[in-house]
Amino acid sequence: MAIVYSTREIHPRDRLSYWLEVATKAFAGHEFASSSGSSFTADIRSGLLAGLAVSAFECDPCGAYRTARHVARNSNDDFLLCLQVAGKGMFEQDGRQAVIEPDSFVLLDARRPYASVYPEHVQVITFKVPRQKLGSRLGNVETLTARSIAAQSSVGGLTSRFLSMLPSCIDTVDDAAAPRLAEQALDLIALAVSEEFGRSGAALSSARCTALFRLKAVIESRLNDPDLKPGAVAVGADISVRYANDLLSQEGFSIERYVLHRRLERCRSALEDRVQAHRKIGEIAFSWGFSDLSHFARRFREAYGFSPSDYRRRALEATAARGSGDGVAAKGGAT
């Protein structure tokens, strides 16, 4: 992975402050404490997979505490997914507590205070997941934080294995494959959450939440099917069309409008991706279930205020400008 930090070459008196600075940049602003004192050791490797920030770290026993003061001072609109590789993690948010064993993971909301405590030497992989990316797949995710997603569940185990491989892929994965890997990671995370809380039931506030998760998972898995109809969606979620529309109406959607919304989001993401700049707009639209290019263009403009071609041009220009700035900063900040 691109960025590597370690306390091993840092003077013992400076290790804790150094690690706090590094960890704050990699995750979210927080307070930090360790009983190891000056003997504290930790390493972190960070990188980006098509905009999905990935950090793999190993550290001695410690605790990180994101307080209301940090939230007010350091805005962050991401969710943090913490995947335990070795050792035990303990997490708390909104009065909920979760103890995470190896191969299990947990979500934390950086917009609200939380605590993460590692009582022993640990290895952890974290992912900064954009709120919009996860929310569009699952709806209201705030009630799902600080809840363990167990590796023993079928999709949870698959998700854990897939996520654990990503840090080793970042430096070698083909640029064209990176966006697809990131999207697959997000899809698996959403499916794992849906399965876990649909199965256990007790973690959700109502059966409607469970049904909504299942409904969205069905839609997400079949977005590229141009013949996807409300009836097929409802059958896949094992509910009626009327009930499905009622569930989605709380977010301002019907089945058809939600399918359209998610297809447009997928296309928008592809148009923003410089790796997919070679793909024709029609190819992208058809790959996400649109069967009429003029219909797609009209709907896209209604949703985002620009034609697909104008949106792509603006997005790629902005990406190029950010990349140029990052390059200058990296040269100036290298040590």
KEGUKOL-695342 format. One record per residue: z, x, y of N, C-alpha, C, O in turn. Coordinates in steps of 0.02 Angstrom, whole numbers, padded with zeros to 5 digits, always signed. Layout:
<atoms>
ZXYZXYZXYZXY...
</atoms>
This chain:
<atoms>
+00000+00042-00059+00000+00000+00000+00000+00044+00062+00021+00102+00059-00023+00016+00117-00041+00058+00175+00018+00092+00208+00012+00151+00226+00074+00059+00216+00130+00086+00255+00189+00099+00208+00209+00055+00171+00216+00158+00212+00272+00177+00169+00328+00203+00212+00318+00246+00254+00388+00176+00202+00448+00199+00237+00502+00214+00186+00507+00179+00135+00542+00264+00199+00597+00281+00154+00655+00311+00194+00644+00346+00244+00715+00296+00171+00774+00326+00204+00790+00395+00176+00835+00428+00202+00756+00416+00124+00775+00476+00088+00769+00539+00131+00805+00588+00120+00723+00538+00178+00714+00596+00221+00749+00587+00289+00742+00629+00333+00786+00533+00296+00822+00519+00358+00894+00545+00353+00925+00541+00300+00919+00572+00407+00989+00597+00408+01036+00538+00389+01027+00483+00414+01085+00551+00347+01130+00497+00325+01159+00455+00380+01167+00394+00372+01176+00485+00437+01206+00445+00490+01158+00395+00521+01179+00347+00553+01093+00406+00512+01042+00363+00543+01009+00315+00493+00966+00276+00513+01029+00318+00431+00992+00280+00380+00997+00204+00390+00946+00169+00385+01056+00179+00403+01063+00107+00410+01025+00080+00471+00992+00029+00466+01029+00114+00527+00993+00091+00586+00918+00098+00576+00880+00055+00599+00897+00151+00543+00826+00159+00528+00800+00102+00484+00748+00073+00497+00838+00087+00432+00816+00035+00386+00814-00034+00420+00769-00073+00408+00863-00047+00463+00863-00110+00499+00800-00116+00541+00769-00169+00543+00781-00062+00575+00721-00064+00616+00659-00077+00574+00617-00118+00592+00654-00043+00518+00596-00052+00474+00595-00122+00444+00543-00154+00444+00652-00145+00418+00655-00210+00385+00643-00267+00433+00612-00317+00416+00667-00259+00495+00656-00311+00545+00582-00320+00558+00558-00376+00566+00545-00265+00561+00473-00269+00573+00437-00299+00513+00389-00336+00521+00461-00283+00453+00427-00307+00393+00441-00380+00379+00398-00415+00350+00500-00405+00397+00519-00473+00380+00530-00515+00442+00482-00542+00470+00592-00521+00464+00609-00558+00525+00674-00529+00552+00713-00500+00514+00685-00536+00618+00744-00507+00649+00808-00530+00615+00816-00589+00601+00854-00484+00602+00916-00502+00569+00969-00448+00579+00954-00393+00602+01030-00464+00561+01083-00415+00557+01083-00386+00486+01059-00418+00439+01110-00326+00480+01106-00292+00415+01171-00255+00402+01201-00227+00448+01193-00256+00339+01254-00221+00321+01249-00195+00250+01216-00226+00208+01281-00139+00236+01282-00112+00169+01348-00076+00157+01372-00039+00200+01376-00087+00099+01438-00053+00081+01426+00020+00061+01473+00058+00053+01362+00038+00053+01345+00107+00034+01354+00156+00091+01359+00216+00079+01356+00132+00152+01366+00175+00210+01312+00228+00217+01253+00212+00211+01332+00290+00229+01283+00342+00242+01244+00363+00180+01193+00398+00186+01266+00342+00121+01229+00358+00060+01175+00307+00044+01139+00312-00006+01169+00257+00087+01120+00203+00076+01049+00232+00070+01028+00272+00111+01013+00211+00018+00944+00231+00009+00900+00169-00001+00921+00120-00031+00840+00172+00026+00794+00116+00020+00723+00141+00033+00712+00190+00069+00675+00106+00004+00605+00121+00014+00568+00055+00023+00587+00004-00007+00516+00056+00063+00476-00004+00073+00403+00015+00080+00386+00063+00114+00360-00024+00049+00288-00017+00056+00261-00084+00080+00277-00137+00052+00221-00082+00132+00196-00144+00161+00120-00141+00168+00092-00088+00178+00089-00199+00164+00017-00203+00173-00004-00274+00185+00036-00321+00184-00068-00283+00198-00097-00349+00210-00150-00365+00158-00192-00323+00142-00147-00425+00132-00198-00450+00087-00230-00510+00121-00207-00567+00114-00284-00496+00157-00321-00549+00193-00273-00591+00236-00277-00652+00236-00230-00558+00273-00184-00593+00318-00118-00612+00287-00073-00634+00323-00111-00604+00222-00048-00618+00188-00008-00554+00185-00026-00507+00149+00047-00550+00223+00087-00489+00227+00129-00481+00163+00165-00527+00144+00123-00423+00131+00157-00410+00068+00200-00347+00077+00176-00296+00102+00263-00351+00056+00308-00293+00060+00345-00287-00006+00374-00335-00030+00345-00227-00034+00383-00213-00094+00438-00164-00075+00424-00110-00048+00501-00182-00088+00555-00137-00070+00605-00129-00126+00612-00172-00170+00640-00073-00123+00693-00056-00170+00751-00031-00127+00740+00010-00083+00812-00055-00140+00867-00034-00097+00934-00040-00133+00941-00075-00183+00983-00005-00106+01052-00010-00130+01082-00077-00108+01051-00112-00068+01141-00094-00133+01173-00158-00114+01177-00166-00039+01196-00120-00003+01159-00226-00016+01159-00238+00057+01153-00313+00070+01147-00353+00023+01156-00331+00133+01148-00401+00153+01109-00405+00218+01117-00363+00262+01067-00456+00224+01030-00469+00285+01047-00540+00308+01047-00587+00269+01061-00547+00374+01085-00610+00400+01045-00627+00463+01052-00595+00515+01004-00678+00457+00965-00701+00515+01005-00758+00548+01012-00811+00519+01030-00745+00607+01074-00793+00642+01034-00835+00691+00975-00822+00703+01067-00885+00720+01035-00926+00771+01014-00884+00831+00964-00898+00863+01052-00832+00845+01034-00787+00900+00968-00751+00886+00926-00744+00930+00959-00729+00824+00896-00696+00806+00838-00745+00809+00783-00727+00832+00849-00806+00785+00796-00856+00787+00774-00870+00858+00714-00874+00872+00822-00876+00904+00806-00891+00974+00771-00832+01008+00727-00841+01050+00790-00772+00988+00764-00713+01022+00698-00688+00990+00657-00657+01024+00689-00701+00926+00632-00674+00890+00598-00730+00852+00613-00743+00794+00551-00764+00885+00516-00820+00854+00474-00796+00795+00441-00743+00800+00474-00834+00742+00435-00816+00683+00419-00882+00647+00464-00919+00628+00356-00895+00638+00336-00960+00609+00316-00954+00536+00277-00994+00511+00342-00903+00502+00324-00892+00432+00379-00916+00386+00437-00923+00405+00360-00928+00324+00407-00933+00270+00408-00865+00235+00357-00831+00231+00465-00846+00210+00471-00786+00170+00480-00806+00097+00524-00845+00080+00437-00780+00054+00445-00789-00018+00472-00724-00045+00441-00671-00038+00530-00727-00076+00563-00668-00104+00560-00671-00180+00590-00715-00211+00523-00625-00210+00515-00621-00282+00558-00564-00309+00548-00506-00292+00606-00582-00351+00652-00532-00378+00618-00494-00435+00595-00525-00483+00615-00428-00430+00585-00387-00483+00639-00357-00527+00632-00356-00588+00693-00332-00496+00749-00304-00533+00813-00317-00494+00812-00320-00433+00868-00326-00531+00931-00341-00498+00938-00414-00481+00897-00455-00502+00989-00430-00442+01005-00500-00426+01004-00509-00350+01027-00466-00313+00979-00567-00328+00980-00585-00258+01016-00651-00247+01011-00696-00288+01052-00656-00192+01088-00717-00175+01066-00740-00105+01066-00700-00058+01046-00803-00099+01017-00828-00038+01051-00892-00016+01072-00933-00058+01055-00902+00050+01086-00962+00077+01047-00985+00139+01031-00944+00182+01032-01049+00142+01002-01078+00202+01016-01153+00202+01010-01187+00151+01034-01178+00260+01046-01250+00269+01098-01277+00220+01093-01334+00197+01147-01236+00203+01200-01258+00158+01182-01254+00085+01224-01267+00042+01121-01235+00069+01101-01226-00001+01107-01153-00020+01097-01109+00021+01123-01141-00083+01129-01074-00109+01089-01066-00172+01084-01112-00213+01059-01007-00180+01020-00992-00240+01034-00922-00262+01038-00876-00221+01043-00912-00327+01050-00847-00357+00987-00832-00396+00967-00871-00440+00954-00777-00380+00888-00762-00408+00892-00704-00455+00915-00649-00437+00870-00715-00516+00865-00663-00567+00794-00635-00568+00750-00664-00537+00782-00579-00603+00715-00550-00606+00662-00601-00628+00673-00642-00672+00604-00597-00595+00545-00638-00607+00551-00709-00578+00505-00749-00587+00606-00725-00545+00612-00788-00509+00602-00776-00434+00605-00718-00412+00590-00828-00396+00581-00819-00325+00609-00877-00286+00626-00929-00313+00614-00866-00220+00644-00915-00175+00607-00914-00109+00578-00863-00090+00607-00971-00074+00577-00976-00007+00632-00978+00046+00685-01009+00035+00620-00945+00102+00664-00948+00160+00622-00964+00221+00565-00942+00226+00650-01003+00267+00616-01023+00328+00640-00979+00385+00699-00982+00404+00596-00938+00413+00616-00891+00466+00631-00927+00531+00657-00895+00578+00616-00991+00537+00632-01028+00598+00705-01052+00600+00727-01079+00650+00741-01041+00545+00811-01062+00542+00853-01006+00513+00828-00964+00476+00918-01004+00529+00961-00951+00503+00962-00950+00427+00956-01002+00394+00970-00891+00400+00977-00884+00328+01015-00819+00313+01024-00777+00357+01037-00812+00251+01070-00751+00228+01040-00732+00161+01028-00774+00118+01028-00667+00152+01007-00641+00087+01051-00581+00071+01057-00535+00110+01082-00584+00012+01131-00532-00008+01110-00504-00075+01094-00541-00122+01110-00438-00080+01094-00404-00142+01156-00365-00164+01170-00312-00137+01194-00390-00213+01257-00359-00233+01249-00297-00275+01298-00264-00292+01187-00281-00294+01174-00223-00335+01106-00193-00315+01070-00223-00275+01090-00135-00342+01025-00104-00327+00969-00151-00350+00970-00177-00406+00921-00162-00306+00869-00213-00320+00799-00186-00306+00790-00137-00269+00751-00220-00336+00681-00213-00318+00655-00284-00304+00665-00329-00344+00622-00292-00247+00602-00358-00224+00532-00352-00193+00515-00302-00162+00492-00403-00203+00428-00409-00168+00432-00470-00123+00451-00524-00146+00416-00463-00060+00418-00519-00014+00348-00533+00013+00306-00488+00021+00336-00596+00027+00273-00618+00056+00288-00659+00118+00328-00706+00116+00256-00642+00174+00262-00683+00234+00206-00735+00231+00147-00719+00238+00225-00797+00219+00177-00851+00208+00172-00893+00271+00221-00923+00292+00114-00896+00303+00107-00937+00363+00126-01010+00351+00106-01039+00300+00164-01038+00395+00189-01107+00388+00132-01156+00376+00136-01200+00333+00079-01149+00415+00023-01196+00410-00009-01193+00341-00028-01244+00312-00014-01132+00314-00046-01123+00248-00007-01158+00193-00036-01189+00148+00058-01153+00197+00100-01184+00145+00110-01258+00159+00109-01299+00113+00119-01275+00222+00129-01345+00239+00070-01389+00223+00078-01446+00204+00010-01361+00231-00050-01401+00216-00057-01416+00142-00090-01463+00122-00024-01375+00101-00027-01386+00029+00031-01429+00004+00024-01465-00045+00088-01425+00037+00148-01457+00011+00180-01508+00058+00224-01545+00038+00157-01511+00121+00189-01556+00168+00253-01525+00195+00253-01467+00215+00306-01563+00196+00370-01540+00223+00403-01491+00175+00428-01511+00122+00402-01426+00193+00430-01374+00149+00502-01358+00167+00536-01323+00129+00526-01382+00224+00592-01363+00248+00648-01379+00199+00698-01343+00196+00640-01433+00160+00693-01452+00113+00690-01410+00048+00732-01420+00004+00642-01365+00042+00633-01328-00020+00658-01256-00015+00651-01218-00063+00687-01238+00041+00711-01169+00049+00777-01159+00011+00814-01206-00003+00791-01095-00005+00851-01076-00040+00859-01115-00105+00914-01137-00123+00804-01124-00140+00804-01155-00207+00765-01110-00254+00709-01089-00239+00795-01095-00309+00764-01048-00356+00704-01079-00392+00707-01135-00417+00649-01041-00393+00591-01060-00433+00594-01015-00495+00583-00955-00491+00609-01045-00552+00625-01007-00612+00562-00982-00647+00511-01017-00649+00566-00921-00674+00510-00894-00712+00501-00930-00778+00448-00926-00809+00552-00967-00800+00548-01001-00864+00500-01061-00862+00474-01081-00913+00489-01088-00802+00442-01144-00798+00371-01117-00807+00358-01059-00790+00326-01158-00832+00259-01134-00851+00221-01105-00791+00198-01048-00794+00214-01144-00737+00177-01120-00679+00218-01069-00641+00190-01023-00611+00285-01076-00640+00328-01028-00607+00320-00959-00637+00316-00909-00601+00318-00955-00703+00309-00891-00737+00240-00860-00722+00235-00801-00709+00189-00902-00723+00121-00878-00707+00119-00853-00635+00089-00801-00621+00149-00891-00589+00150-00871-00519+00186-00805-00509+00163-00762-00472+00243-00798-00542+00281-00737-00536+00241-00676-00560+00241-00624-00527+00207-00683-00616+00168-00627-00642+00110-00610-00596+00094-00552-00585+00078-00662-00569+00022-00650-00524+00045-00616-00460+00014-00568-00438+00098-00641-00430+00123-00612-00368+00147-00540-00378+00138-00498-00334+00177-00526-00435+00204-00459-00447+00148-00406-00451+00161-00347-00441+00087-00428-00467+00032-00381-00472-00001-00365-00404-00035-00315-00398+00010-00408-00355-00026-00401-00292-00012-00336-00254-00059-00307-00227+00050-00311-00251+00061-00248-00214+00017-00191-00239-00006-00150-00199+00006-00187-00304-00035-00133-00331-00109-00144-00320-00149-00098-00328-00128-00206-00300-00199-00221-00290-00222-00208-00219-00282-00199-00207-00176-00208-00171-00196-00208-00101-00240-00149-00083-00287-00157-00045-00224-00090-00109-00263-00031-00091-00330-00026-00127-00374+00011-00106-00337-00064-00182-00397-00056-00223-00441-00117-00227-00499-00112-00247-00415-00175-00208-00455-00236-00216-00516-00235-00171-00512-00212-00114-00570-00261-00195-00631-00265-00156-00621-00312-00097-00588-00364-00103-00649-00294-00039-00639-00334+00021-00661-00406+00012-00631-00452+00040-00714-00416-00027-00738-00485-00037-00690-00525-00079-00688-00587-00074-00651-00492-00122-00605-00527-00166-00537-00541-00134-00502-00587-00155-00519-00502-00082-00453-00508-00052-00437-00579-00027-00384-00605-00042-00482-00611+00012-00466-00679+00034-00457-00728-00023-00415-00773-00019-00495-00719-00076-00489-00765-00133-00422-00754-00169-00390-00802-00191-00402-00691-00174-00337-00677-00205-00280-00707-00164-00233-00736-00192-00285-00701-00098-00233-00729-00055-00230-00805-00062-00176-00833-00066-00288-00837-00063-00290-00910-00071-00263-00931-00139-00227-00980-00145-00280-00893-00191-00254-00909-00257-00178-00901-00260-00143-00940-00292-00153-00849-00225-00081-00840-00223-00047-00900-00190+00003-00925-00215-00075-00924-00134-00046-00982-00100-00051-01045-00143-00004-01085-00144-00107-01053-00178-00115-01111-00221-00063-01110-00277-00032-01161-00293-00053-01051-00307-00004-01046-00362+00067-01058-00337+00106-01091-00371+00082-01032-00278+00149-01044-00250+00161-01119-00242+00213-01145-00261+00111-01154-00214+00117-01226-00203+00124-01263-00269+00164-01309-00275+00085-01243-00319+00088-01276-00384+00156-01263-00418+00184-01307-00450+00181-01201-00411+00246-01185-00442+00302-01226-00411+00345-01252-00446+00300-01233-00344+00351-01274-00310+00345-01346-00333+00395-01379-00346+00283-01371-00336+00273-01441-00357+00300-01452-00427+00334-01502-00440+00283-01406-00473+00305-01415-00542+00381-01410-00548+00413-01450-00582+00410-01361-00514+00482-01350-00521+00522-01410-00497+00567-01433-00532+00505-01437-00438+00545-01490-00411+00523-01558-00437+00561-01606-00435+00461-01562-00461+00442-01623-00495+00476-01628-00562+00491-01683-00586+00489-01571-00594+00521-01569-00659+00596-01581-00655+00625-01619-00694+00628-01547-00607+00701-01551-00604+00725-01614-00569+00778-01641-00586+00686-01638-00520+00704-01699-00485+00764-01692-00440+00763-01717-00384+00817-01660-00463+00880-01658-00426+00873-01620-00360+00912-01631-00314+00823-01575-00356+00817-01534-00295+00783-01571-00239+00783-01547-00182+00755-01629-00252+00719-01667-00201+00759-01727-00179+00801-01754-00215+00745-01748-00117+00783-01803-00089+00761-01871-00117+00799-01919-00114+00701-01875-00144+00678-01939-00170+00619-01929-00217+00587-01877-00218+00606-01982-00257+00549-01980-00303+00483-01978-00264+00433-01955-00290+00484-02003-00202+00422-02002-00162+00400-01931-00147+00341-01916-00147+00449-01887-00135+00432-01816-00123+00398-01786-00184+00349-01750-00178+00427-01800-00242+00398-01774-00304+00327-01799-00313+00282-01760-00330+00316-01864-00302+00249-01892-00309+00200-01862-00259+00142-01851-00275+00224-01850-00197+00181-01822-00146+00161-01751-00164+00103-01732-00155+00208-01710-00188+00192-01643-00210+00138-01644-00264+00089-01607-00261+00148-01688-00313+00100-01692-00368+00032-01715-00344-00019-01689-00366+00031-01762-00298-00031-01788-00270-00070-01733-00235-00130-01725-00245-00035-01694-00193-00068-01641-00156-00093-01585-00202-00145-01555-00190-00055-01572-00255-00077-01521-00303-00142-01541-00337-00186-01499-00348-00148-01605-00354-00211-01629-00384-00269-01621-00336-00322-01597-00355-00258-01642-00274-00311-01636-00224-00331-01563-00215-00391-01547-00213-00282-01519-00209-00296-01448-00197-00337-01418-00253-00381-01377-00241-00323-01438-00314-00358-01409-00372-00430-01434-00379-00469-01405-00417-00448-01487-00342-00515-01515-00350-00554-01522-00284-00600-01562-00279-00534-01483-00235-00567-01488-00169-00641-01473-00172-00680-01501-00133-00661-01428-00216-00732-01409-00218-00776-01458-00255-00836-01447-00262-00748-01512-00279-00786-01563-00314-00812-01615-00264-00773-01654-00237-00878-01616-00250-00904-01663-00200-00898-01736-00221-00903-01781-00180-00886-01748-00285-00879-01817-00310-00806-01839-00316-00792-01891-00347-00761-01801-00287-00691-01819-00290-00679-01885-00252-00693-01890-00193-00653-01934-00287-00641-02001-00259-00566-02017-00261-00529-01988-00301-00544-02063-00218-00473-02082-00219-00447-02104-00287-00391-02087-00306-00489-02140-00324-00467-02163-00389-00452-02106-00436-00402-02108-00473-00494-02054-00436-00484-01996-00479-00422-01957-00458-00385-01932-00500-00411-01952-00393-00351-01918-00368-00288-01954-00393-00242-01923-00418-00288-02019-00385-00229-02058-00404-00216-02053-00479-00158-02047-00500-00269-02056-00519-00260-02050-00592-00232-01982-00609-00187-01977-00651-00257-01928-00576-00232-01861-00589-00158-01854-00572-00122-01816-00604-00136-01889-00520-00066-01886-00500-00023-01939-00535+00037-01941-00525-00054-01980-00577-00019-02031-00616+00015-02082-00571+00071-02104-00585-00020-02102-00517+00005-02154-00473-00054-02198-00453-00111-02182-00469-00041-02253-00419-00096-02296-00397-00125-02271-00332-00094-02234-00295-00187-02293-00317-00219-02275-00254-00178-02301-00195-00169-02266-00145-00153-02362-00202-00113-02391-00148-00051-02349-00134-00035-02336-00076-00016-02328-00187+00044-02289-00178+00027-02220-00149+00064-02194-00106-00028-02191-00172-00050-02126-00146-00064-02130-00071-00043-02086-00033-00099-02182-00050-00113-02190+00021-00049-02202+00061-00042-02179+00118-00002-02238+00031+00062-02250+00065+00100-02185+00074+00130-02174+00127+00100-02141+00023+00134-02077+00029+00103-02034+00084+00139-02005+00124+00037-02031+00087+00003-01989+00136+00005-02019+00206-00003-01983+00255+00016-02084+00211+00017-02116+00277+00074-02090+00320+00069-02093+00382+00127-02065+00290+00182-02037+00328+00161-01975+00368+00193-01956+00417+00107-01943+00346+00080-01885+00382+00016-01903+00419-00019-01859+00444+00001-01967+00422-00058-01989+00459-00123-01986+00421-00176-01985+00451-00119-01983+00355-00179-01977+00314-00186-02034+00264-00137-02068+00248-00246-02044+00240-00260-02080+00179-00284-02026+00129-00290-01968+00148-00298-02045+00067-00325-01996+00020-00389-01964+00047-00396-01903+00047-00435-02007+00070-00499-01981+00093-00491-01936+00154-00523-01884+00159-00448-01955+00201-00439-01914+00261-00403-01848+00244-00417-01797+00275-00357-01851+00196-00323-01789+00177-00370-01740+00142-00368-01680+00154-00412-01766+00098-00462-01724+00065-00508-01691+00117-00522-01632+00114-00530-01731+00165-00572-01704+00219-00534-01650+00258-00561-01597+00273-00472-01664+00275-00431-01617+00313-00425-01550+00276-00434-01497+00306-00410-01552+00211-00401-01490+00174-00468-01454+00165-00469-01392+00166-00522-01489+00157-00587-01456+00152-00605-01421+00218-00631-01365+00217-00592-01454+00273-00605-01424+00337-00562-01362+00347-00585-01311+00374-00499-01365+00326-00455-01307+00332-00480-01249+00292-00478-01191+00314-00504-01263+00232-00531-01210+00189-00593-01178+00221-00601-01117+00221-00636-01220+00249-00696-01195+00282-00678-01155+00344-00707-01102+00357-00630-01180+00382-00609-01143+00442-00583-01074+00424-00600-01025+00457-00543-01070+00371-00516-01006+00349-00573-00958+00329-00570-00899+00345-00623-00984+00295-00680-00942+00275-00719-00918+00335-00742-00861+00336-00728-00961+00386-00765-00941+00445-00727-00889+00486-00758-00850+00522-00662-00887+00481-00622-00837+00516-00622-00770+00481-00604-00719+00511-00643-00768+00419-00637-00709+00377-00698-00664+00386-00754-00683+00370-00688-00604+00413-00744-00559+00425-00777-00537+00360-00837-00521+00360-00739-00537+00305-00768-00518+00240-00821-00569+00218-00866-00552+00180-00814-00631+00241-00861-00683+00222-00914-00696+00276-00948-00747+00275-00919-00649+00323-00966-00658+00378-01039-00661+00355-01082-00689+00389-01052-00633+00296-01121-00634+00270-01140-00702+00241-01199-00716+00231-01091-00744+00227-01106-00809+00196-01132-00858+00248-01107-00862+00304-01182-00896+00229-01209-00947+00273-01158-01004+00279-01120-01018+00233-01159-01036+00337-01112-01090+00350-01121-01146+00299-01073-01175+00275-01183-01161+00283-01196-01213+00234-01168-01196+00165-01142-01240+00131-01173-01133+00146-01146-01111+00082-01070-01122+00079-01044-01146+00029-01037-01105+00134-00964-01115+00137-00947-01189+00132-00903-01209+00095-00982-01230+00171-00969-01302+00171-00979-01332+00102-00938-01371+00078-01035-01314+00070-01049-01343+00004-00999-01318-00048-00983-01355-00095-00974-01256-00040-00927-01229-00089-00860-01265-00087-00822-01262-00135-00845-01300-00031-00783-01337-00026-00793-01412-00027-00754-01450+00002-00847-01434-00060-00854-01505-00075-00894-01546-00027-00905-01606-00040-00918-01518+00029-00961-01556+00074-01032-01559+00044-01057-01510+00017-01064-01615+00050-01131-01623+00022-01183-01635+00076-01243-01639+00061-01162-01641+00139-01208-01652+00195-01187-01606+00253-01132-01611+00279-01233-01561+00272-01216-01510+00322-01205-01540+00391-01160-01518+00427-01244-01591+00410-01235-01621+00476-01168-01658+00480-01135-01657+00532-01149-01690+00425-01084-01724+00422-01028-01672+00429-00979-01683+00466-01035-01617+00394-00985-01564+00399-00979-01538+00471-00923-01531+00497-01035-01524+00503-01035-01496+00570-01002-01545+00619-00964-01524+00663-01017-01609+00611-00988-01659+00656-00912-01664+00647-00875-01666+00695-00891-01665+00585-00820-01670+00570-00783-01607+00592-00726-01610+00617-00814-01549+00584-00783-01487+00604-00772-01485+00680-00719-01465+00703-00822-01506+00717-00816-01506+00790-00761-01555+00812-00723-01540+00858-00757-01612+00779-00704-01660+00796-00635-01631+00784-00588-01645+00821-00628-01590+00731-00563-01563+00713-00543-01503+00755-00484-01496+00773-00591-01460+00771-00574-01396+00802-00605-01384+00871-00591-01333+00903-00646-01431+00894-00672-01425+00962-00732-01381+00970-00757-01374+01026-00756-01350+00917-00814-01306+00920-00859-01321+00860-00836-01346+00809-00922-01305+00868-00967-01307+00810-00946-01252+00761-00914-01204+00782-00963-01258+00697-00944-01205+00650-00969-01136+00670-00933-01087+00663-01030-01132+00696-01057-01067+00716-01020-01038+00776-01006-00978+00777-01004-01079+00825-00967-01055+00883-00896-01034+00863-00870-00984+00887-00866-01073+00819-00799-01057+00797-00798-00990+00761-00754-00949+00773-00847-00980+00717-00851-00916+00680-00859-00858+00729-00825-00807+00723-00905-00865+00777-00917-00811+00824-00854-00793+00862-00836-00735+00868-00819-00843+00888-00758-00830+00925-00704-00799+00881-00669-00752+00902-00696-00824+00821-00645-00798+00776-00658-00725+00757-00612-00685+00756-00721-00709+00743-00737-00640+00723-00732-00592+00782-00712-00535+00774-00749-00616+00841-00740-00574+00901-00666-00560+00912-00647-00503+00929-00624-00610+00904-00552-00601+00912-00524-00553+00860-00480-00512+00875-00548-00559+00798-00525-00514+00744-00545-00443+00759-00506-00396+00749-00607-00433+00783-00630-00366+00799-00589-00336+00856-00572-00277+00854-00573-00376+00905-00533-00351+00962-00463-00331+00939-00437-00280+00961-00432-00371+00894-00366-00354+00869-00369-00291+00827-00324-00249+00831-00422-00285+00787-00429-00226+00745-00436-00163+00786-00409-00111+00768-00472-00167+00841-00480-00109+00886-00414-00090+00916-00398-00031+00921-00375-00140+00937-00309-00126+00966-00262-00096+00916-00223-00051+00932-00264-00122+00852-00220-00096+00800-00236-00024+00785-00192+00017+00772-00301-00007+00787-00322+00061+00772-00295+00109+00824-00272+00164+00806-00297+00089+00888-00271+00132+00941-00195+00140+00932-00169+00195+00940-00160+00084+00917-00088+00088+00909-00068+00132+00850-00020+00171+00854-00107+00126+00795-00092+00165+00736-00099+00240+00750-00058+00280+00727-00151+00260+00787-00161+00330+00803-00106+00355+00848-00082+00412+00839-00085+00314+00895-00034+00336+00941+00035+00338+00910+00078+00377+00931+00046+00295+00858+00113+00289+00830+00123+00328+00766+00178+00327+00738+00072+00363+00741+00079+00398+00678+00129+00455+00685+00131+00489+00736+00168+00465+00633+00215+00521+00632+00207+00561+00569+00242+00611+00559
</atoms>
